[in-house]
Amino acid sequence: MKILIAYATTDGQTRKIARYCADYLVDHGHTVELITARDAAPLDLTRFDRAVLAGSIHAGGFQKDLHDLAEAHAAELSQKDAIFLAVSLTAAGTDADDWKGLRKCIARFEDETEWVPARVVHVAGAFRFSEYDFFRAWAMRRIAAERDETVDTHADKEYTDWDALAAEMDRLVA
């Protein structure tokens, strides 16, 4: 099966997740084209049997490049059983209000792009303090404190469930 994986990343965790998915699928005999959402915009999606779009939520929305890709290819993506990997720290938690906000972000993305994914997969992200500037680190410490999460600002903390992600890739090609 030939699969497109297009992603947009802010701090690098979504790129790591997309790379993991690509490697997993290749290791299981599939052909994968891994590309940034910006570079994927002009692609002919008819070349692919399936597609995975991945992006992370920051400040209540997904990256513009991912939004533009989904909007430009909404009809084609709908024909591919394309899935959406929505990366967030919320996916690592259980707070009902946070999940309500996450569902609103997904609904807004679908409304604006007119692409309704075959499946939305929520993937827990990471605190990537090694990638943050001073202000971003301050904001992320504050987010962690609001959730009673203790973080070491000198180390990254990853929440991604790699086994669950592998199971989703198996489901994609089943």
N, C-alpha and C positions, 0 to 999 in steps of 0.2 A: 504494500500500500504506500502511496506517496502522500506525505503529510507536510503541510506548511505550518511552521510555528513562527508567529510574528509577535514581538513583544515591545513594550516601552518600559523603561526603568528610570527611576530617579536616583536611588542610592546603590543599585547593583543587585539587590536580592531577587528582583524579578528576572534579571538576566541570568542569574544563577539557577533559578527555577526553570526557565526556558531551556537552558543548556542541559540541565538534568533530564528534562522530558525528551529532548532531542537524542541525547546519548542513550537513554533507556529504549526508545523506539528503534534506533539504529541497531542496538544490541539484540533486539527481537526481530530483526530481519526487514525492517521498514526503511524506506527512503525518506529522508527529512531535509527540508530546506529551512534553516534557522536564520532569521533576518529581523532587523529592527523594524518597527512599524513604519518609521519614516521611509526606509528603503523598500518596504513591501508595497507601498501605495500603487506603483505602476505595474505590478505583477499581473499576469493572466492567471486568475485563480482556477480556470478550467483545467489546468495541469495537475491539480491536486485532488485526491480522493477525500481528504479530511483537512480540517484546519483547526489550529489552536491559536487564539489571541490571548495574550497575557499582559496585564497592566496592574499598577498599584494605585491605591487611593491615597491621595495627599490633598489636604485642605478641601475635602468634600467632593473630589472629582478625580477622574483618570487623566492620564497624559493626553495632551492635544493630538499628538501624532497617532495614538491608538484610536482616539475618537474619530479623527479624520479618515483613517483606514476603514474602520467599521462602517462609517457613514457612506464612503465611496463604494464599498463592496457589499452592502447589506444584503441585497438579493442573492448574490453569488454565495455568500457565507451561509445564508439560510438553506441553500441547496446542498451544502456540504456536511450537514450535521456538525457544524463547527461549534466548538466549546470555548468558553471564556474562563480563563483563570484570573480571578479577582484576588489580588494579593493585598493583605492588610494585617495590621496588628489586631484588629477587632476579631479576626478569624481565630486568634489564639485564645480569646476570652469567652466569657459566658454572660456578659452584661446585656440584658434584654434591650435597654435603650441604645447601646452601641450597635447591636444587630439590627434594630429598627432603622437606625441611620444608615447602616450599610445597605440594607434592602432598598432604601430610598435612593442611594447613589446608583445602584444597579438599575433601578426603574428609570431614573433620569437619563442614564446612559442609553438605555434601550429606546426611550422616547426620542431622544435627540438624534440618535444615529439611525433609527428605524431598523436596527438589527436586534432580533430576539434570538439569543444563542440557543442551541439545542439543549445545552446544559451550562449552568454557571457553577463553577467549582471554586469554593472559597479556600484560599491557601493562606496559612499564617505566614507572616513576613518575619522581619528581624529588626532589632535595634542595631544600626550599623554606625556606631559612634566614630569608627575610624574614617567614615566618609563625611561626617557632618562638620559644618563650620560652627563657630561659637554660638550663633543665634539658633541654628537648627538643633544643636546639642542641648541648649537650654530648653527649647520647646519640647523635645523628646523626653528630657528628664521630667518636665512638668506633666506630660501625658502619663509617664510611668508612675509618678507620685499620685496622680488622681486615681489610679487603679491599684494603689497599694503595692506596686511592683518595685522591687529593689533592683536597680541596675548599676553595673560598674561602668562608668563613663570612659574607662580606659580599655574596655573590651566589648566586642560585638556580642550580641545574644540572638541566636537564631531559634525561631519557633516552628519552622517549616517541618511538616510531617512527611518525610520522604517516602515512607512505605505507602501512605495514603495516596500520594501523588502517583506512584507507580501503579497502584490499583486503578486510578482514573485513566492512566494511559492505556492499560489493558482494556478497560471499558470502551475507550475511544475506538480501538481497532477491532473489537469483538464483532 
